[in-house]
Amino acid sequence: MTEPVGSQRADLEKAVRSCGGLWDTERGRRALRDAGHDPQDKYTRQILRGLVGEGLLVKVENRPVAYRLTQPG
């Protein structure tokens, strides 16, 4: 059973802030697995888009979709 998106979101945000660099669905899923979650692509993409909406990430590629950290850690 997967955890609520909220806890996954917090853990993914923490990973993005601490690691920086480019982020895509696969990297997000790896970070969530490392944090003890059982992530699904759909929710990982949803979290990444939410972080874009908050201004933490900016979309830098469309296909494949990739994001970059906009704020220093």
CNS distance restraints for C-alpha pairs under 8 A (distance, minus, plus):
assign (resid   1 and name CA) (resid  38 and name CA) 7.64 0.50 0.50
assign (resid   2 and name CA) (resid  37 and name CA) 6.75 0.50 0.50
assign (resid   2 and name CA) (resid  38 and name CA) 5.60 0.50 0.50
assign (resid   2 and name CA) (resid  39 and name CA) 6.94 0.50 0.50
assign (resid   3 and name CA) (resid   7 and name CA) 6.83 0.50 0.50
assign (resid   3 and name CA) (resid   8 and name CA) 6.97 0.50 0.50
assign (resid   3 and name CA) (resid  37 and name CA) 6.76 0.50 0.50
assign (resid   3 and name CA) (resid  38 and name CA) 7.61 0.50 0.50
assign (resid   4 and name CA) (resid   8 and name CA) 6.74 0.50 0.50
assign (resid   5 and name CA) (resid   9 and name CA) 5.80 0.50 0.50
assign (resid   5 and name CA) (resid  43 and name CA) 7.02 0.50 0.50
assign (resid   5 and name CA) (resid  47 and name CA) 7.76 0.50 0.50
assign (resid   6 and name CA) (resid  10 and name CA) 6.32 0.50 0.50
assign (resid   7 and name CA) (resid  11 and name CA) 6.31 0.50 0.50
assign (resid   8 and name CA) (resid  12 and name CA) 6.03 0.50 0.50
assign (resid   8 and name CA) (resid  32 and name CA) 6.64 0.50 0.50
assign (resid   8 and name CA) (resid  37 and name CA) 7.00 0.50 0.50
assign (resid   8 and name CA) (resid  39 and name CA) 7.91 0.50 0.50
assign (resid   9 and name CA) (resid  13 and name CA) 5.99 0.50 0.50
assign (resid   9 and name CA) (resid  47 and name CA) 5.83 0.50 0.50
assign (resid  10 and name CA) (resid  14 and name CA) 6.18 0.50 0.50
assign (resid  11 and name CA) (resid  15 and name CA) 6.29 0.50 0.50
assign (resid  11 and name CA) (resid  32 and name CA) 6.77 0.50 0.50
assign (resid  11 and name CA) (resid  35 and name CA) 6.74 0.50 0.50
assign (resid  12 and name CA) (resid  16 and name CA) 6.12 0.50 0.50
assign (resid  12 and name CA) (resid  28 and name CA) 6.72 0.50 0.50
assign (resid  12 and name CA) (resid  31 and name CA) 6.56 0.50 0.50
assign (resid  12 and name CA) (resid  32 and name CA) 6.17 0.50 0.50
assign (resid  12 and name CA) (resid  47 and name CA) 7.83 0.50 0.50
assign (resid  13 and name CA) (resid  17 and name CA) 6.11 0.50 0.50
assign (resid  13 and name CA) (resid  51 and name CA) 7.47 0.50 0.50
assign (resid  14 and name CA) (resid  18 and name CA) 6.13 0.50 0.50
assign (resid  15 and name CA) (resid  19 and name CA) 5.84 0.50 0.50
assign (resid  15 and name CA) (resid  20 and name CA) 7.84 0.50 0.50
assign (resid  15 and name CA) (resid  31 and name CA) 6.59 0.50 0.50
assign (resid  16 and name CA) (resid  20 and name CA) 5.27 0.50 0.50
assign (resid  16 and name CA) (resid  21 and name CA) 7.92 0.50 0.50
assign (resid  16 and name CA) (resid  23 and name CA) 7.77 0.50 0.50
assign (resid  16 and name CA) (resid  69 and name CA) 7.09 0.50 0.50
assign (resid  17 and name CA) (resid  69 and name CA) 7.38 0.50 0.50
assign (resid  17 and name CA) (resid  72 and name CA) 7.38 0.50 0.50
assign (resid  17 and name CA) (resid  73 and name CA) 4.91 0.50 0.50
assign (resid  18 and name CA) (resid  73 and name CA) 5.92 0.50 0.50
assign (resid  20 and name CA) (resid  68 and name CA) 7.15 0.50 0.50
assign (resid  20 and name CA) (resid  69 and name CA) 5.55 0.50 0.50
assign (resid  20 and name CA) (resid  73 and name CA) 7.60 0.50 0.50
assign (resid  21 and name CA) (resid  68 and name CA) 5.69 0.50 0.50
assign (resid  21 and name CA) (resid  69 and name CA) 6.27 0.50 0.50
assign (resid  22 and name CA) (resid  66 and name CA) 6.35 0.50 0.50
assign (resid  22 and name CA) (resid  67 and name CA) 5.49 0.50 0.50
assign (resid  22 and name CA) (resid  68 and name CA) 4.71 0.50 0.50
assign (resid  22 and name CA) (resid  69 and name CA) 7.23 0.50 0.50
assign (resid  23 and name CA) (resid  27 and name CA) 5.89 0.50 0.50
assign (resid  23 and name CA) (resid  28 and name CA) 6.58 0.50 0.50
assign (resid  23 and name CA) (resid  66 and name CA) 5.52 0.50 0.50
assign (resid  23 and name CA) (resid  67 and name CA) 4.97 0.50 0.50
assign (resid  23 and name CA) (resid  68 and name CA) 6.15 0.50 0.50
assign (resid  24 and name CA) (resid  28 and name CA) 6.13 0.50 0.50
assign (resid  24 and name CA) (resid  65 and name CA) 6.30 0.50 0.50
assign (resid  24 and name CA) (resid  66 and name CA) 4.82 0.50 0.50
assign (resid  24 and name CA) (resid  67 and name CA) 6.38 0.50 0.50
assign (resid  25 and name CA) (resid  29 and name CA) 6.09 0.50 0.50
assign (resid  25 and name CA) (resid  41 and name CA) 6.49 0.50 0.50
assign (resid  25 and name CA) (resid  44 and name CA) 6.15 0.50 0.50
assign (resid  25 and name CA) (resid  45 and name CA) 5.87 0.50 0.50
assign (resid  25 and name CA) (resid  48 and name CA) 7.86 0.50 0.50
assign (resid  26 and name CA) (resid  30 and name CA) 6.22 0.50 0.50
assign (resid  26 and name CA) (resid  41 and name CA) 7.90 0.50 0.50
assign (resid  27 and name CA) (resid  31 and name CA) 6.21 0.50 0.50
assign (resid  28 and name CA) (resid  32 and name CA) 6.20 0.50 0.50
assign (resid  28 and name CA) (resid  44 and name CA) 6.32 0.50 0.50
assign (resid  28 and name CA) (resid  48 and name CA) 7.88 0.50 0.50
assign (resid  29 and name CA) (resid  33 and name CA) 6.08 0.50 0.50
assign (resid  29 and name CA) (resid  39 and name CA) 5.84 0.50 0.50
assign (resid  29 and name CA) (resid  40 and name CA) 7.32 0.50 0.50
assign (resid  29 and name CA) (resid  41 and name CA) 7.15 0.50 0.50
assign (resid  29 and name CA) (resid  44 and name CA) 6.38 0.50 0.50
assign (resid  30 and name CA) (resid  34 and name CA) 6.10 0.50 0.50
assign (resid  31 and name CA) (resid  35 and name CA) 6.31 0.50 0.50
assign (resid  32 and name CA) (resid  36 and name CA) 6.48 0.50 0.50
assign (resid  32 and name CA) (resid  37 and name CA) 5.37 0.50 0.50
assign (resid  32 and name CA) (resid  38 and name CA) 7.20 0.50 0.50
assign (resid  32 and name CA) (resid  39 and name CA) 6.32 0.50 0.50
assign (resid  33 and name CA) (resid  37 and name CA) 4.89 0.50 0.50
assign (resid  33 and name CA) (resid  38 and name CA) 5.90 0.50 0.50
assign (resid  33 and name CA) (resid  39 and name CA) 6.70 0.50 0.50
assign (resid  39 and name CA) (resid  43 and name CA) 7.03 0.50 0.50
assign (resid  39 and name CA) (resid  44 and name CA) 6.60 0.50 0.50
assign (resid  40 and name CA) (resid  44 and name CA) 6.15 0.50 0.50
assign (resid  41 and name CA) (resid  45 and name CA) 6.08 0.50 0.50
assign (resid  42 and name CA) (resid  46 and name CA) 6.25 0.50 0.50
assign (resid  43 and name CA) (resid  47 and name CA) 6.12 0.50 0.50
assign (resid  44 and name CA) (resid  48 and name CA) 6.27 0.50 0.50
assign (resid  45 and name CA) (resid  49 and name CA) 6.14 0.50 0.50
assign (resid  46 and name CA) (resid  50 and name CA) 6.19 0.50 0.50
assign (resid  47 and name CA) (resid  51 and name CA) 6.30 0.50 0.50
assign (resid  48 and name CA) (resid  52 and name CA) 6.39 0.50 0.50
assign (resid  48 and name CA) (resid  57 and name CA) 7.74 0.50 0.50
assign (resid  49 and name CA) (resid  53 and name CA) 6.27 0.50 0.50
assign (resid  50 and name CA) (resid  54 and name CA) 6.34 0.50 0.50
assign (resid  51 and name CA) (resid  55 and name CA) 6.32 0.50 0.50
assign (resid  51 and name CA) (resid  56 and name CA) 5.38 0.50 0.50
assign (resid  51 and name CA) (resid  57 and name CA) 5.71 0.50 0.50
assign (resid  52 and name CA) (resid  56 and name CA) 5.76 0.50 0.50
assign (resid  52 and name CA) (resid  57 and name CA) 4.54 0.50 0.50
assign (resid  52 and name CA) (resid  58 and name CA) 5.55 0.50 0.50
assign (resid  52 and name CA) (resid  59 and name CA) 7.20 0.50 0.50
assign (resid  53 and name CA) (resid  57 and name CA) 7.95 0.50 0.50
assign (resid  55 and name CA) (resid  70 and name CA) 7.01 0.50 0.50
assign (resid  56 and name CA) (resid  69 and name CA) 5.92 0.50 0.50
assign (resid  56 and name CA) (resid  70 and name CA) 5.46 0.50 0.50
assign (resid  56 and name CA) (resid  71 and name CA) 6.09 0.50 0.50
assign (resid  57 and name CA) (resid  67 and name CA) 5.89 0.50 0.50
assign (resid  57 and name CA) (resid  68 and name CA) 5.32 0.50 0.50
assign (resid  57 and name CA) (resid  69 and name CA) 4.55 0.50 0.50
assign (resid  57 and name CA) (resid  70 and name CA) 5.30 0.50 0.50
assign (resid  57 and name CA) (resid  71 and name CA) 7.85 0.50 0.50
assign (resid  58 and name CA) (resid  67 and name CA) 5.31 0.50 0.50
assign (resid  58 and name CA) (resid  68 and name CA) 5.40 0.50 0.50
assign (resid  58 and name CA) (resid  69 and name CA) 6.50 0.50 0.50
assign (resid  58 and name CA) (resid  70 and name CA) 6.24 0.50 0.50
assign (resid  59 and name CA) (resid  65 and name CA) 7.28 0.50 0.50
assign (resid  59 and name CA) (resid  66 and name CA) 5.92 0.50 0.50
assign (resid  59 and name CA) (resid  67 and name CA) 4.33 0.50 0.50
assign (resid  59 and name CA) (resid  68 and name CA) 6.53 0.50 0.50
assign (resid  60 and name CA) (resid  65 and name CA) 7.54 0.50 0.50
assign (resid  60 and name CA) (resid  66 and name CA) 5.71 0.50 0.50
assign (resid  60 and name CA) (resid  67 and name CA) 5.35 0.50 0.50
assign (resid  60 and name CA) (resid  68 and name CA) 6.61 0.50 0.50
assign (resid  61 and name CA) (resid  65 and name CA) 5.08 0.50 0.50
assign (resid  61 and name CA) (resid  66 and name CA) 5.00 0.50 0.50
assign (resid  61 and name CA) (resid  67 and name CA) 7.01 0.50 0.50
assign (resid  62 and name CA) (resid  66 and name CA) 6.85 0.50 0.50
